[in-house]
Amino acid sequence: MPELIVTNFNRNFTGVSATAAGVLRQQVGRYDLALAGHALPGCPPAISPADALRMCHDVPSGRPFIIWHVRRNPEMRKAIWARDVLRLPVRIVFTSAAQRRHSMVPRWLISRMDAVIATTDRAAEFVPHVRAIVPHGVDTERFNPAHDRASAWTATGFPGARGIATIGRIRPEKGTDRFVAAMIRLLPDMPDVTALIIGRAGRSDSAFLQSLKDQIAAANLTDRIVFPGEIAPDALPTLMRGLSAVVQLPRYEGYGMTPLEGMASGVPFVATDAGYYNSFAAQGRAGLITEEAPQDVAAALRSILSDPVRHASMSATARQVAEAHFSVVREADGIGEVYDALWDEG
């Protein structure tokens, strides 16, 4: 009988999926748990939501109830159904990263949670029942620096001597167009650098994607600004440690794990002031926060990539900051304190 059920109802591997998987891998040795919904890499086999409900008819030994940890609207609805309609011995914990006001339905769902964990102080301003502020953490064992960055980049098979990347859905909100504009400014001056746009565009963003490709072709950079598509979660750490910089330029971001994954891999970042990026940057020692204008982004990257001493210093600091302040072990510990408080209250 599980004492903890972690839900993942989205079949696509998203940023939410990545954070849930990282924490779940840490929780396996701490709790008798089950993953309900779709599988997550490196995690226990998933069971169906129906099986999860069947498991909740009795309380686990030594616990007053089973905790459901949810992160999405459909997961909240299922947990509320279990607790309030089926009257099962369930309490619900929700993680909230959004740094803006939720729409009406999510606001109602969140109001029905037993405990909310916010990932930042700002996110906590938009939700009730906040029990703790626990920043997302990165798995510093999976993401680790290369012994030889040049060799790691060569092993990826991409052209050039060095690589930089932006990672995420290809759409305006993620600032993919900002990245392309900055690369068109930067790459002619850095002939050994290849830029990767990792992710996919949804059907509704196909015209947006084509416009980016047209801009790249007009700049004669088709061979140097590459669209590899999505990268499998298990392959991402190997690719990440070969990069020389991560670039994230979103118009909105709730939290943003990609710079942290880069930092754990010894890769500095350049980003707009979105999500939690400013807290990761360590006053410019691990990453640079820039304005979104292409010339500003290009200048920030050039200042890192053209200075080997500075790049080496930022790479080392990035790894240190990730280990000391943003590890997934710290996140799992903070979440565990919320669980324990709920169970102690009975």
C-alpha positions in Angstrom: 0.0 0.0 0.0 1.7 3.3 -1.1 1.9 6.2 1.3 2.7 8.6 -1.7 1.3 8.7 -5.2 3.0 11.0 -7.7 1.0 11.8 -10.8 2.1 12.5 -14.4 -0.9 12.7 -16.7 0.9 14.3 -19.6 2.2 11.8 -22.2 4.7 14.5 -23.5 8.0 15.0 -21.6 7.7 18.6 -20.6 9.6 20.8 -18.1 7.0 19.8 -15.5 7.7 16.2 -16.3 11.5 16.7 -15.9 11.1 18.3 -12.5 8.7 15.6 -11.3 11.1 12.9 -12.5 14.1 14.4 -10.8 12.3 14.6 -7.5 10.7 11.1 -7.9 14.1 9.5 -8.4 15.2 10.9 -5.0 12.0 9.8 -3.3 12.2 6.2 -4.3 14.3 5.2 -1.4 12.4 7.4 1.1 8.8 6.4 0.6 6.6 3.5 -0.4 5.3 5.2 -3.5 3.7 4.8 -6.9 3.8 6.8 -10.1 0.3 7.2 -11.7 -0.2 8.1 -15.3 2.6 8.1 -17.9 6.1 6.8 -17.4 9.0 9.0 -16.4 12.7 8.2 -17.2 14.6 6.5 -14.4 11.5 6.2 -12.3 9.4 3.2 -11.2 6.9 1.7 -13.8 3.8 3.8 -14.0 0.4 2.5 -13.0 -3.0 3.7 -14.3 -5.0 6.4 -12.5 -7.7 3.8 -12.0 -5.2 1.5 -10.3 -4.0 4.4 -8.1 -7.6 5.0 -6.9 -7.9 1.3 -6.1 -4.8 1.5 -4.0 -6.3 4.3 -1.9 -9.1 2.4 -0.3 -7.1 1.6 2.8 -4.6 3.7 4.7 -1.0 2.6 4.7 0.5 1.3 7.9 1.6 4.1 10.2 0.1 6.9 8.1 -3.3 8.6 8.5 -3.7 9.0 4.8 -2.1 8.8 1.4 -0.6 11.9 -0.1 -1.1 12.6 -3.8 1.5 15.0 -5.2 0.1 16.7 -8.3 1.4 19.3 -10.7 -1.2 19.8 -13.4 -5.0 20.6 -13.6 -6.1 17.1 -14.7 -4.1 15.7 -11.8 -5.7 18.1 -9.3 -9.1 17.1 -10.6 -8.4 13.4 -10.2 -7.1 13.8 -6.7 -10.1 16.0 -5.6 -12.4 13.3 -7.0 -10.6 10.7 -4.9 -10.7 12.7 -1.7 -14.1 14.5 -2.0 -16.3 12.3 -4.1 -15.0 8.8 -3.4 -14.1 9.8 0.2 -10.8 8.0 0.1 -8.1 8.7 2.7 -6.2 11.1 0.5 -4.6 14.5 1.0 -3.3 16.6 -1.9 -0.1 18.5 -2.3 0.3 20.8 -5.4 3.6 22.3 -6.7 3.1 25.8 -8.3 5.7 27.5 -10.4 3.6 30.1 -12.3 4.6 33.7 -11.6 1.3 35.1 -12.8 -2.4 35.0 -11.8 -4.0 31.7 -12.7 -7.2 31.6 -14.7 -10.5 30.8 -13.0 -10.6 27.0 -13.1 -7.0 26.5 -11.9 -7.6 29.0 -9.1 -10.6 26.9 -7.9 -8.7 23.7 -8.1 -5.7 25.1 -6.2 -8.0 26.5 -3.5 -9.0 22.8 -2.9 -5.5 21.7 -2.2 -4.4 20.6 1.3 -0.9 22.1 0.8 0.8 24.1 -1.9 4.5 24.2 -2.5 5.6 27.3 -4.4 8.9 27.2 -6.3 9.7 30.9 -5.7 8.6 33.8 -3.5 7.0 35.4 -6.5 5.0 32.2 -7.3 3.8 32.1 -3.7 2.0 35.4 -4.2 -0.5 33.9 -6.6 -1.7 30.8 -4.7 -3.3 30.0 -1.3 -2.3 27.4 1.2 1.4 27.7 0.7 3.3 25.5 3.2 6.8 26.1 1.8 8.8 27.7 -0.9 11.0 25.0 -2.4 13.0 25.9 -5.6 13.3 23.2 -8.2 16.6 21.4 -8.2 18.8 19.7 -10.7 20.1 16.2 -10.6 23.8 16.9 -10.3 24.7 13.2 -10.7 23.0 13.0 -14.1 24.1 16.4 -15.2 27.9 16.7 -14.7 30.8 18.5 -16.4 32.8 16.9 -19.3 36.4 16.0 -18.6 37.1 17.5 -22.1 34.4 19.8 -23.4 35.9 19.9 -27.0 35.8 16.1 -27.2 32.3 16.0 -25.8 31.1 18.4 -28.4 32.8 16.5 -31.2 31.1 13.3 -30.0 27.7 14.9 -30.6 28.3 14.9 -34.3 27.2 18.5 -34.8 29.5 20.7 -36.9 31.9 23.3 -35.6 34.4 23.3 -32.7 31.9 24.7 -30.1 28.2 24.6 -29.6 25.5 26.8 -27.9 21.9 25.9 -27.6 18.4 27.0 -26.6 16.1 24.3 -25.4 12.3 24.2 -25.3 9.1 24.3 -27.4 9.6 26.4 -30.6 7.1 29.2 -30.2 7.0 32.9 -29.5 6.5 32.6 -25.7 9.8 30.7 -25.5 11.6 33.4 -27.4 12.9 31.2 -30.2 12.8 34.1 -32.6 14.9 36.2 -30.2 17.5 33.4 -30.3 17.6 33.3 -34.1 18.0 37.1 -34.3 20.9 37.0 -31.8 22.6 34.1 -33.7 22.3 36.0 -37.0 24.3 38.8 -35.2 26.8 36.6 -33.4 27.8 33.7 -35.7 29.4 35.6 -38.5 32.0 36.8 -36.0 32.5 33.3 -34.5 33.0 30.9 -37.4 33.8 27.9 -35.1 30.4 28.1 -33.2 27.3 26.1 -34.1 23.9 27.0 -32.6 21.2 24.4 -31.8 17.5 25.0 -31.4 16.4 21.9 -29.5 12.7 21.2 -29.3 9.7 20.9 -31.6 7.0 23.2 -32.9 3.4 22.4 -32.4 1.1 22.4 -35.5 -0.2 25.9 -34.6 3.4 27.2 -34.6 4.4 25.7 -38.0 4.3 29.1 -39.7 6.4 30.6 -36.9 9.0 27.8 -37.4 9.1 28.3 -41.2 9.6 32.1 -40.7 12.7 31.3 -38.5 14.1 29.0 -41.1 13.5 31.6 -43.8 15.4 34.2 -41.8 18.3 31.7 -41.2 18.5 30.9 -44.9 18.5 34.6 -45.9 21.5 35.0 -43.6 23.3 32.0 -45.2 23.5 30.3 -41.8 21.4 27.2 -42.5 24.4 24.9 -41.8 25.2 26.7 -38.5 21.8 27.2 -36.9 20.5 23.6 -36.6 17.1 22.2 -35.6 17.8 18.7 -34.1 14.2 18.4 -32.9 13.5 17.0 -29.5 16.3 15.2 -27.6 15.4 12.2 -25.5 15.6 12.9 -21.8 18.3 10.2 -21.3 20.4 11.8 -24.1 20.2 15.3 -22.9 22.9 15.2 -20.2 25.5 13.9 -22.8 24.6 16.7 -25.2 24.5 19.4 -22.4 28.1 18.7 -21.2 29.4 19.3 -24.7 27.9 22.8 -24.9 29.8 26.0 -24.3 26.8 28.1 -23.4 23.0 27.7 -22.9 20.8 30.6 -24.1 17.2 31.0 -22.9 15.3 34.1 -24.0 11.6 33.5 -23.1 8.9 36.2 -22.9 7.5 34.3 -20.0 8.8 31.5 -17.8 7.4 30.1 -14.6 10.8 28.8 -13.3 13.0 27.4 -16.1 15.2 24.3 -15.5 17.4 24.5 -18.6 20.0 26.9 -17.2 20.3 24.8 -14.1 20.9 21.7 -16.1 23.6 23.6 -18.0 25.1 24.9 -14.8 25.3 21.4 -13.3 27.1 20.4 -16.5 29.6 23.2 -16.1 28.0 25.3 -18.8 27.4 29.1 -18.2 24.2 30.7 -19.5 22.8 33.8 -21.0 19.1 34.6 -20.4 16.5 37.3 -20.3 15.2 38.2 -16.8 12.4 35.6 -16.7 11.6 32.7 -14.4 14.1 32.2 -11.7 17.1 32.9 -13.9 18.4 35.9 -12.0 18.7 33.8 -8.8 20.7 31.2 -10.7 23.2 33.7 -12.2 25.1 34.4 -8.9 25.6 38.1 -9.8 27.0 37.2 -13.2 29.5 34.6 -12.0 27.5 31.7 -13.4 25.3 33.3 -16.0 24.5 36.7 -17.5 21.0 38.3 -17.5 20.6 40.4 -20.6 18.0 42.6 -22.4 16.2 40.8 -25.2 17.6 42.9 -28.1 19.7 40.7 -30.5 22.7 43.0 -30.1 22.6 42.7 -26.3 22.3 38.9 -26.4 25.1 38.6 -28.9 27.3 40.9 -26.9 26.7 38.9 -23.7 27.6 35.7 -25.4 30.6 37.2 -27.1 32.0 38.4 -23.8 31.9 34.8 -22.5 32.9 32.8 -25.6 35.8 35.1 -26.6 37.4 35.0 -23.2 38.7 31.5 -22.3 39.7 32.5 -18.7 36.3 34.0 -18.0 34.5 31.1 -19.6 36.5 28.6 -17.4 35.7 30.6 -14.3 32.0 30.8 -15.0 31.8 27.1 -15.8 33.4 26.2 -12.5 31.2 28.6 -10.6 28.0 27.4 -12.4 28.7 23.8 -11.2 29.4 25.0 -7.6 26.2 27.0 -7.4 24.1 24.2 -8.8 25.5 21.7 -6.3 25.4 24.1 -3.3 22.0 25.8 -3.8 19.9 24.1 -6.5 20.4 20.3 -6.2 17.4 18.0 -6.5 18.3 16.5 -3.2 17.6 19.8 -1.5 14.3 20.0 -3.3 13.3 16.5 -2.2 14.2 17.4 1.4 12.0 20.5 1.3 9.1 18.6 -0.2 9.5 15.9 2.4 9.1 18.4 5.2 5.7 19.4 3.8 4.7 15.7 3.6 5.8 15.1 7.2 3.9 18.2 8.5 0.7 16.9 6.9 1.1 13.4 8.2 1.9 14.8 11.7 -1.3 16.8 11.7 -3.2 13.7 10.9 
